[in-house]
Amino acid sequence: MVPYESLIHVLAFLSGFLIVVLTLFSALSTFVLPRAARSQLNRIVFGTLRRVINIILRFAKTYKRRDAIMAYYAPIGLMLLVPTWYALILLGYSAMYWALGVGDAFTVFHLSGSSLFTLGFDSSPKFWTSFLVFSEAMLGLILVALLIAYLPTMYSAFSRREQAVNMLGVRAGTPPSALEMLQRFNRIHGLDKLADYWKNWEAWFADIEESHTTLPALTFFRSPRSDDSWITAAGIVLDAASLTLSAIDIPSEASAALCIRAGFLALRRIANYYDIPNPQDPHYPEDPVSISREEFETVLEQLSHAGLPVKTDHEKAWHDFSGWRVNYDRVLVSLCALVMAPHAVWSSDRVQEIYTPSLFLKK
């Protein structure tokens, strides 16, 4: 029979070791792993912070004020991850030191803190304890190095994303819309130049799909201007491509269809990362869209008035547009709610209620 006291020490050591391993898994999935990997610890940190932010937002009377508050959400969340990891590693090693008989709770906390932060004011002459001390010091340095290397990668991806968003703002107006984008494109470049534009945005969608799932905090990094947002920009391009394919009487471009497909696949995969419910294979009319026929007809009238060649068969145009829109309709509106996007027609203006962060806490 194993003595009761020995069993307690073994359990304490294993518990501490498990805490350290799970914490390292969270850090690796955030900083190193080049694919989407969800860490429950990260979701708890960001979800708890979002609840606090939502309480603060109740006191903000204007959108610009709410936007200014939300701008700090992702940076604070990232900064909270590091002290959270440090606290858990300190706790885990303290449990292991205690199991090895280093001393009481204060003594093992003292030794663990000295080792983790490489302060060097405490040590141990025992071999296995010294081994743990060195490993803890190494982990502390590695976490700092990973954070330093991680931030340039994050801001490089952010810069690529925002360059396209800013350029779209020139063409789509303020607040941006697919209608304004097509009208300006027709006046400035001519509709025959749209093919190259769709190819650029197809590459942009592929980029955000990769970056916003492997670096998920990017989803909540807000644009430098409060009127801009990556998700409303995505909606504008997708709607413009859908209108072009369904309602504009010009030769059909495969690049527009490929752009839409790249777009809705990217948005779905980002939404799936956050466990946001969205249909994976929707079909119209079985799955409705949030755009009404009256809104669609109004846009066709404005396009025709601006001199764009609009197809005469509006019934078929509506059916084709809805068939494209249904692929990204629900996921677009859901992501607008998730990031509290600024007002934009046919995207964030469809949001019915403030998003609650319970999705972060799902397992």
C-alpha positions as CSV (number, residue, x, y, z in Angstrom):
1,M,0.0,0.0,0.0
2,V,1.3,3.4,-0.9
3,P,1.3,5.8,2.1
4,Y,-1.4,8.4,1.9
5,E,1.1,11.3,2.1
6,S,3.2,9.9,-0.8
7,L,0.1,9.5,-2.9
8,I,-0.8,13.2,-2.3
9,H,2.7,14.2,-3.4
10,V,2.5,12.1,-6.6
11,L,-0.9,13.6,-7.5
12,A,0.4,17.1,-6.8
13,F,3.4,16.5,-9.1
14,L,1.3,15.1,-11.9
15,S,-1.2,17.9,-11.5
16,G,1.5,20.5,-11.7
17,F,3.1,18.8,-14.7
18,L,-0.3,18.7,-16.5
19,I,-0.9,22.4,-15.9
20,V,2.5,23.2,-17.4
21,V,1.9,21.0,-20.5
22,L,-1.5,22.4,-21.2
23,T,-0.2,26.0,-20.8
24,L,2.6,25.2,-23.3
25,F,0.0,23.8,-25.7
26,S,-1.9,27.0,-25.5
27,A,1.2,29.1,-26.2
28,L,2.3,26.8,-29.1
29,S,-1.1,26.9,-30.7
30,T,-1.2,30.7,-30.5
31,F,2.4,31.5,-31.4
32,V,3.9,28.7,-33.4
33,L,1.5,26.2,-35.0
34,P,0.9,27.3,-38.7
35,R,-2.8,26.2,-38.7
36,A,-6.0,26.9,-37.0
37,A,-5.9,25.3,-33.5
38,R,-8.3,26.4,-30.8
39,S,-7.1,26.8,-27.2
40,Q,-9.8,26.7,-24.6
41,L,-7.6,28.8,-22.3
42,N,-7.3,31.5,-24.9
43,R,-11.1,31.4,-25.5
44,I,-11.7,31.8,-21.8
45,V,-9.4,34.8,-21.6
46,F,-10.8,36.6,-24.6
47,G,-14.4,35.6,-23.7
48,T,-14.1,36.9,-20.1
49,L,-12.5,40.2,-21.4
50,R,-15.4,40.5,-23.9
51,R,-17.9,40.3,-21.2
52,V,-16.1,43.1,-19.3
53,I,-15.9,45.2,-22.5
54,N,-19.6,44.7,-23.2
55,I,-20.4,46.1,-19.7
56,I,-18.3,49.2,-20.5
57,L,-19.9,49.6,-23.9
58,R,-23.3,50.1,-22.2
59,F,-22.0,53.5,-21.1
60,A,-20.9,54.6,-24.6
61,K,-23.5,56.7,-26.2
62,T,-22.1,57.0,-29.8
63,Y,-20.6,54.5,-32.2
64,K,-17.3,56.3,-32.4
65,R,-17.0,55.9,-28.6
66,R,-17.8,52.2,-28.8
67,D,-15.4,51.8,-31.6
68,A,-12.6,53.5,-29.6
69,I,-13.3,51.1,-26.7
70,M,-13.4,48.0,-28.9
71,A,-10.1,49.0,-30.5
72,Y,-8.4,48.0,-27.2
73,Y,-10.1,44.6,-27.0
74,A,-7.8,42.5,-29.1
75,P,-4.5,44.2,-27.9
76,I,-5.5,43.8,-24.2
77,G,-6.6,40.2,-24.8
78,L,-3.2,39.4,-26.3
79,M,-1.3,41.1,-23.5
80,L,-3.4,39.2,-21.0
81,L,-2.4,35.8,-22.4
82,V,1.2,36.2,-21.4
83,P,0.7,36.9,-17.7
84,T,-2.0,34.1,-17.7
85,W,0.5,31.6,-19.1
86,Y,3.1,32.8,-16.6
87,A,0.8,32.5,-13.7
88,L,-0.2,29.0,-14.7
89,I,3.4,27.9,-15.2
90,L,4.3,29.4,-11.8
91,L,1.5,27.4,-10.2
92,G,2.3,24.2,-12.0
93,Y,6.0,24.3,-11.0
94,S,5.1,25.3,-7.5
95,A,3.1,22.1,-7.2
96,M,6.0,20.0,-8.5
97,Y,8.5,21.7,-6.2
98,W,6.2,21.0,-3.2
99,A,5.8,17.4,-4.3
100,L,9.6,17.0,-4.3
101,G,9.7,18.3,-0.7
102,V,11.3,21.7,-1.3
103,G,9.3,23.4,1.4
104,D,6.0,25.0,2.3
105,A,3.7,27.0,0.0
106,F,5.6,30.2,0.4
107,T,9.0,28.6,-0.2
108,V,7.9,26.8,-3.4
109,F,6.2,30.0,-4.7
110,H,9.4,31.9,-4.0
111,L,11.5,29.4,-5.9
112,S,9.1,29.1,-8.8
113,G,8.9,32.9,-9.2
114,S,12.7,33.3,-9.0
115,S,13.1,30.6,-11.7
116,L,10.4,31.7,-14.1
117,F,11.4,35.3,-14.2
118,T,15.2,34.4,-14.1
119,L,15.7,36.6,-11.1
120,G,18.1,34.1,-9.5
121,F,17.6,35.0,-5.9
122,D,16.6,31.4,-4.9
123,S,17.9,28.0,-5.9
124,S,18.1,24.4,-4.7
125,P,21.0,22.0,-4.2
126,K,19.0,18.9,-5.2
127,F,19.5,17.5,-8.7
128,W,15.8,17.0,-9.8
129,T,14.8,20.3,-8.2
130,S,17.6,22.1,-10.1
131,F,16.5,20.4,-13.3
132,L,13.0,21.8,-12.9
133,V,14.4,25.2,-12.0
134,F,16.5,25.3,-15.2
135,S,13.5,24.1,-17.3
136,E,11.2,26.7,-15.8
137,A,13.7,29.5,-16.5
138,M,14.0,28.3,-20.1
139,L,10.3,28.3,-20.6
140,G,10.0,31.8,-19.2
141,L,12.6,33.1,-21.8
142,I,10.9,31.1,-24.6
143,L,7.5,32.7,-23.9
144,V,9.0,36.2,-24.1
145,A,10.9,35.4,-27.3
146,L,7.8,33.9,-28.9
147,L,5.8,37.0,-28.1
148,I,8.5,39.3,-29.5
149,A,8.5,37.2,-32.8
150,Y,4.7,37.0,-32.9
151,L,3.8,40.7,-32.9
152,P,5.7,41.6,-36.2
153,T,3.9,38.6,-37.9
154,M,0.6,39.8,-36.5
155,Y,1.0,43.4,-37.7
156,S,2.4,42.4,-41.1
157,A,-0.8,40.5,-41.7
158,F,-2.8,43.4,-40.4
159,S,-1.0,45.8,-42.7
160,R,-1.8,43.6,-45.8
161,R,-5.4,43.4,-44.9
162,E,-5.9,47.1,-44.2
163,Q,-4.1,48.2,-47.4
164,A,-6.9,46.6,-49.5
165,V,-9.6,47.9,-47.1
166,N,-8.3,51.4,-47.5
167,M,-8.1,51.2,-51.3
168,L,-11.7,49.9,-51.4
169,G,-12.8,53.0,-49.4
170,V,-11.7,55.2,-52.3
171,R,-14.0,53.3,-54.6
172,A,-16.9,52.4,-52.4
173,G,-17.6,55.7,-50.6
174,T,-18.5,56.4,-47.0
175,P,-20.5,54.6,-45.7
176,P,-19.3,52.0,-48.3
177,S,-21.6,50.2,-50.6
178,A,-21.5,47.8,-53.6
179,L,-23.7,50.2,-55.5
180,E,-21.2,53.1,-55.1
181,M,-18.3,50.8,-55.9
182,L,-19.8,49.7,-59.3
183,Q,-20.8,53.2,-60.2
184,R,-17.4,54.7,-59.5
185,F,-15.6,51.7,-61.2
186,N,-17.8,52.3,-64.3
187,R,-16.9,56.0,-64.4
188,I,-13.2,55.7,-63.7
189,H,-12.0,52.4,-65.1
190,G,-14.8,50.9,-67.1
191,L,-16.5,47.6,-66.3
192,D,-14.2,45.6,-68.5
193,K,-11.4,46.2,-65.9
194,L,-13.3,44.4,-63.1
195,A,-11.8,41.0,-63.9
196,D,-8.4,42.0,-62.5
197,Y,-10.1,43.5,-59.4
198,W,-11.9,40.2,-58.6
199,K,-8.5,38.3,-58.9
200,N,-6.9,40.7,-56.3
201,W,-9.8,40.2,-53.9
202,E,-9.7,36.4,-54.4
203,A,-6.1,36.5,-53.2
204,W,-7.1,38.8,-50.3
205,F,-9.8,36.3,-49.2
206,A,-7.3,33.5,-49.3
207,D,-5.0,35.6,-47.1
208,I,-7.5,36.5,-44.5
209,E,-8.8,32.9,-44.3
210,E,-5.2,31.8,-43.3
211,S,-4.3,34.7,-41.1
212,H,-7.6,35.1,-39.2
213,T,-7.7,31.5,-38.2
214,T,-3.9,31.0,-37.4
215,L,-3.8,34.5,-35.8
216,P,-7.3,34.7,-34.5
217,A,-6.8,37.9,-32.6
218,L,-6.6,39.6,-36.0
219,T,-10.3,39.2,-36.4
220,F,-10.9,41.8,-33.7
221,F,-8.1,44.2,-34.7
222,R,-10.1,47.3,-35.9
223,S,-9.2,49.5,-38.9
224,P,-7.4,52.8,-38.3
225,R,-10.5,54.6,-39.3
226,S,-13.8,54.0,-37.5
227,D,-15.8,53.9,-40.7
228,D,-13.7,51.0,-42.1
229,S,-13.8,47.3,-41.3
230,W,-12.4,44.2,-43.0
231,I,-15.7,42.4,-42.7
232,T,-17.8,45.1,-44.3
233,A,-15.2,45.5,-47.0
234,A,-15.6,41.8,-47.7
235,G,-19.4,42.1,-47.9
236,I,-19.1,45.0,-50.3
237,V,-16.9,43.1,-52.7
238,L,-19.0,40.0,-52.5
239,D,-22.2,42.0,-53.2
240,A,-20.5,43.8,-56.1
241,A,-19.4,40.6,-57.6
242,S,-22.9,39.0,-57.1
243,L,-24.6,42.0,-58.7
244,T,-22.1,41.9,-61.6
245,L,-22.8,38.3,-62.4
246,S,-26.6,38.5,-61.9
247,A,-27.7,41.9,-63.0
248,I,-25.0,43.7,-65.1
249,D,-25.3,42.9,-68.9
250,I,-21.6,42.3,-69.6
251,P,-19.7,39.1,-70.6
252,S,-19.6,36.8,-67.6
253,E,-16.2,36.6,-65.8
254,A,-15.1,33.4,-64.1
255,S,-12.9,35.6,-61.9
256,A,-16.0,37.1,-60.2
257,A,-17.4,33.7,-59.4
258,L,-14.1,32.5,-58.1
259,C,-13.8,35.7,-55.9
260,I,-17.3,34.9,-54.4
261,R,-16.3,31.3,-53.7
262,A,-13.0,32.3,-52.1
263,G,-14.9,34.9,-50.1
264,F,-17.7,32.7,-48.6
265,L,-15.3,29.9,-47.9
266,A,-13.0,32.3,-46.0
267,L,-15.9,33.7,-44.0
268,R,-17.3,30.3,-43.2
269,R,-14.0,29.0,-41.9
270,I,-13.4,32.1,-39.8
271,A,-17.0,31.7,-38.4
272,N,-16.4,28.0,-37.8
273,Y,-13.3,28.8,-35.7
274,Y,-15.6,30.7,-33.3
275,D,-18.4,28.1,-33.4
276,I,-20.7,30.6,-35.0
277,P,-23.7,28.7,-36.6
278,N,-23.8,29.1,-40.3
279,P,-25.1,26.9,-43.2
280,Q,-22.3,25.0,-44.9
281,D,-24.2,24.3,-48.1
282,P,-27.1,26.8,-48.4
283,H,-29.5,27.0,-51.4
284,Y,-32.0,29.6,-52.4
285,P,-35.0,29.7,-51.9
286,E,-34.8,27.0,-49.2
287,D,-32.4,29.3,-47.3
288,P,-33.6,32.9,-47.3
289,V,-31.4,36.0,-47.7
290,S,-31.5,39.2,-45.7
291,I,-31.9,41.4,-48.8
292,S,-35.5,42.1,-49.9
293,R,-36.6,42.1,-53.5
294,E,-37.6,45.8,-53.1
295,E,-34.0,46.7,-52.0
296,F,-32.6,44.8,-55.0
297,E,-34.9,46.5,-57.4
298,T,-34.0,49.9,-56.0
299,V,-30.3,49.1,-56.6
300,L,-31.0,48.0,-60.2
301,E,-32.8,51.3,-60.8
302,Q,-29.9,53.3,-59.5
303,L,-27.4,51.3,-61.5
304,S,-29.5,51.9,-64.7
305,H,-29.8,55.6,-63.9
306,A,-26.0,55.8,-63.5
307,G,-25.6,54.4,-67.0
308,L,-24.6,50.8,-66.2
309,P,-26.1,48.1,-68.6
310,V,-28.6,46.4,-66.4
311,K,-30.3,43.1,-67.6
312,T,-33.9,43.4,-68.6
313,D,-35.0,40.2,-67.0
314,H,-35.2,41.3,-63.3
315,E,-36.8,38.1,-62.1
316,K,-33.9,36.0,-63.3
317,A,-31.5,38.6,-62.0
318,W,-33.0,38.5,-58.6
319,H,-33.0,34.7,-58.5
320,D,-29.3,34.6,-59.6
321,F,-28.3,37.3,-57.1
322,S,-30.0,35.5,-54.3
323,G,-28.3,32.3,-55.4
324,W,-24.9,33.9,-54.9
325,R,-25.8,35.9,-51.8
326,V,-27.2,32.9,-49.9
327,N,-23.6,31.5,-49.8
328,Y,-22.4,34.3,-47.6
329,D,-25.5,36.1,-46.3
330,R,-25.8,34.6,-42.8
331,V,-22.1,34.3,-42.1
332,L,-21.4,37.8,-43.2
333,V,-24.0,39.3,-40.9
334,S,-22.9,37.1,-38.0
335,L,-19.2,38.2,-38.3
336,C,-20.4,41.8,-38.5
337,A,-22.1,41.3,-35.1
338,L,-19.0,39.5,-33.7
339,V,-16.6,42.3,-34.4
340,M,-19.2,45.1,-33.9
341,A,-18.6,46.4,-37.4
342,P,-19.5,50.0,-38.5
343,H,-22.6,50.8,-40.5
344,A,-22.5,49.4,-44.0
345,V,-25.5,48.6,-46.3
346,W,-26.4,44.9,-46.8
347,S,-24.0,43.7,-44.1
348,S,-23.7,45.3,-40.6
349,D,-27.1,47.1,-41.1
350,R,-28.7,43.6,-41.0
351,V,-27.5,42.9,-37.4
352,Q,-30.5,42.7,-35.2
353,E,-28.9,42.6,-31.7
354,I,-25.6,43.1,-29.9
355,Y,-23.4,40.0,-30.1
356,T,-22.9,38.1,-26.8
357,P,-19.6,36.5,-26.2
358,S,-20.9,33.1,-25.0
359,L,-19.6,31.5,-28.2
360,F,-16.0,32.0,-27.0
361,L,-16.7,29.7,-24.1
362,K,-18.0,26.8,-26.1
363,K,-15.9,23.6,-26.1
